[in-house]
Structures are given as C-alpha cells and as structure tokens.
Amino acid sequence: MNGILIIAHAPLASALRSCVLHVFADCGDAVAALDVQPNTPPDESLAQARVLLRTLGTPGTLVLTDVFGATPCNVAQRLVDGVHSRLITGVNLPMLLRTVSYRHEPLDTLVSRALTGATQGIIQVAVTAPQNQARRATHDQDHRDHQQ
C-alpha cells in the first residue's frame, strides 16, 4: 500500500486530510499532511516533511502539493526521489479521494489515477435544470440520456 503526503499552504493540507478521513475513516495511517506556515523557513518545512515521510513507512509515497512553484511544491521537489515517491501539484479533493481509493495499486498507476480524478472532478455545472442543458458529446454506445 502506498502512502499519501499532502504538503500545502496552511491550513489546506490539514483540511484536505480531514475531508478524506470523513469519507475514508480507516485511512488515517496512510495519509499525512504538512501545513506550510507563512514564515517557516523552507529547510524547516523539508525536515518536517522528511519526518512525515518516514512516519508513513510505506514502500511508495505520492506527494501532493497545492501550487507549482510555491514553497510547498519547492519543499516537495527536494523531498521526492522519483523512485519510491512521486509528486503531483494542483491537489484538489476529487484527486485526493481517487488517490486514497486506489492507494493499493502500483505507484505509477496511482499517479495516473490521481491525475484522472483531478481533471474529472472539475465540471462546469449549469444553472438551469439538467433537461435544459446542452447534450454532451459522448462515445458511449448507448446514446440515451439517463436522468433521475
């Protein structure tokens, strides 16, 4: 089983972890969070991240950060080795839920699932009722719309 480490601007990492534990109460040992505080030196955040990575104690770890190029991402880039740990930026709750759901899969597969969960979780919702929305292009064999 892979571990998941969220490194983000405070309080986002802890908030995301709390949300995922609300849905998957049994995954507390597999998901860790590091809230990077505004005035904390990057080296101190890196030391905290290394402790959390060791605490997870899993053969592979997926590290998720909020914004590419920001301090949490820079810390995470110094943390991951590309073999036993991988890094994805732009974490959102759909990505995290998908990641936790598939944490038993190989690390490469987990990265792919996380990216899919992130992008498929972003949907523009119409203001009007579903029957008034434009029909989406689909590649399904069954072209009927199913509404409840």
C-alpha positions as CSV (number, residue, x, y, z in Angstrom):
1,M,0.0,0.0,0.0
2,N,1.2,3.5,-0.9
3,G,1.3,6.5,1.5
4,I,-0.1,9.9,0.6
5,L,1.6,13.0,1.9
6,I,-0.1,16.4,1.3
7,I,2.1,19.4,1.5
8,A,0.3,22.7,1.1
9,H,-0.1,26.2,2.4
10,A,-1.7,26.3,5.9
11,P,-4.4,25.2,6.6
12,L,-5.1,23.5,3.3
13,A,-3.2,20.3,3.8
14,S,-4.8,19.5,7.2
15,A,-8.2,20.5,5.8
16,L,-7.9,18.1,2.8
17,R,-6.8,15.3,5.2
18,S,-9.8,15.9,7.4
19,C,-12.1,15.8,4.4
20,V,-10.6,12.5,3.2
21,L,-10.9,11.0,6.7
22,H,-14.5,12.0,6.7
23,V,-15.1,9.7,3.7
24,F,-12.4,7.1,4.4
25,A,-12.2,6.9,8.2
26,D,-9.9,3.8,8.0
27,C,-7.1,5.5,6.0
28,G,-5.6,7.7,8.8
29,D,-2.3,5.8,8.8
30,A,-1.9,6.2,5.1
31,V,-2.5,9.9,4.7
32,A,-0.3,12.6,6.3
33,A,-0.5,16.4,6.0
34,L,2.0,19.2,6.4
35,D,0.7,22.7,6.6
36,V,3.4,25.1,5.5
37,Q,3.2,28.2,7.6
38,P,4.0,31.6,6.0
39,N,7.1,32.4,8.0
40,T,8.6,29.0,8.3
41,P,12.0,28.6,6.5
42,P,11.8,26.0,3.7
43,D,14.6,23.9,5.3
44,E,12.4,23.5,8.4
45,S,9.4,22.5,6.3
46,L,11.6,20.0,4.5
47,A,12.8,18.5,7.8
48,Q,9.1,18.1,8.9
49,A,8.2,16.6,5.6
50,R,11.0,14.0,5.9
51,V,9.7,13.0,9.3
52,L,6.2,12.6,8.0
53,L,7.5,10.6,5.0
54,R,9.3,8.2,7.4
55,T,6.2,8.0,9.6
56,L,4.1,6.8,6.7
57,G,6.6,3.8,6.4
58,T,5.2,2.7,3.1
59,P,7.2,1.3,0.1
60,G,5.9,4.2,-2.1
61,T,4.5,7.6,-1.4
62,L,2.6,10.0,-3.5
63,V,3.2,13.6,-2.5
64,L,0.5,16.1,-3.4
65,T,1.0,19.9,-3.3
66,D,-1.2,22.9,-4.0
67,V,0.6,25.3,-6.3
68,F,3.5,24.6,-8.6
69,G,6.5,26.9,-7.9
70,A,5.3,27.9,-4.4
71,T,7.1,27.0,-1.2
72,P,5.2,23.7,-0.5
73,C,6.0,22.5,-4.0
74,N,9.6,23.5,-3.8
75,V,9.9,21.6,-0.5
76,A,8.3,18.6,-2.0
77,Q,10.6,18.6,-5.0
78,R,13.5,18.3,-2.7
79,L,11.8,15.5,-0.8
80,V,10.8,13.1,-3.6
81,D,13.2,10.8,-5.3
82,G,11.2,9.8,-8.4
83,V,11.5,6.1,-7.5
84,H,9.8,5.5,-4.1
85,S,8.0,8.8,-4.2
86,R,6.3,10.9,-6.8
87,L,5.0,14.5,-6.8
88,I,1.8,16.0,-8.3
89,T,0.9,19.6,-7.9
90,G,-2.6,21.2,-8.1
91,V,-4.2,18.9,-5.4
92,N,-7.9,19.0,-5.1
93,L,-10.4,16.9,-3.2
94,P,-11.5,14.7,-6.1
95,M,-7.8,13.9,-6.8
96,L,-7.3,13.0,-3.2
97,L,-10.4,10.9,-2.9
98,R,-9.4,9.0,-6.1
99,T,-5.8,8.6,-4.7
100,V,-7.0,7.1,-1.4
101,S,-9.4,4.8,-3.2
102,Y,-6.6,3.3,-5.3
103,R,-3.7,3.5,-2.8
104,H,-3.1,-0.2,-3.1
105,E,-2.1,0.0,-6.7
106,P,1.5,0.4,-8.0
107,L,2.8,4.0,-7.7
108,D,2.8,4.7,-11.4
109,T,-0.8,3.6,-11.7
110,L,-1.7,5.7,-8.6
111,V,-0.2,8.8,-10.3
112,S,-2.3,8.2,-13.3
113,R,-5.5,7.7,-11.3
114,A,-4.8,10.9,-9.3
115,L,-4.4,13.0,-12.4
116,T,-7.6,11.5,-13.8
117,G,-9.5,12.1,-10.6
118,A,-8.3,15.7,-10.5
119,T,-9.4,16.6,-14.0
120,Q,-12.7,14.6,-14.0
121,G,-13.6,16.3,-10.7
122,I,-13.7,19.7,-12.5
123,I,-17.1,20.2,-14.1
124,Q,-19.0,23.3,-15.1
125,V,-22.5,22.9,-13.6
126,A,-25.3,24.6,-15.5
127,V,-27.6,27.0,-13.6
128,T,-30.7,25.5,-15.2
129,A,-32.3,22.1,-14.7
130,P,-30.5,19.1,-16.3
131,Q,-33.1,18.7,-19.0
132,N,-32.3,22.2,-20.3
133,Q,-28.6,21.6,-20.6
134,A,-26.9,21.1,-24.0
135,R,-26.2,17.5,-24.8
136,R,-22.6,16.4,-24.3
137,A,-20.7,14.6,-27.0
138,T,-20.2,11.0,-25.8
139,H,-18.5,7.9,-27.1
140,D,-20.8,5.6,-25.2
141,Q,-22.7,3.0,-27.3
142,D,-25.9,3.8,-25.5
143,H,-26.8,7.4,-26.6
144,R,-29.9,7.8,-24.4
145,D,-29.7,10.3,-21.6
146,H,-30.4,8.8,-18.1
147,Q,-31.9,11.2,-15.6
148,Q,-33.3,10.5,-12.2
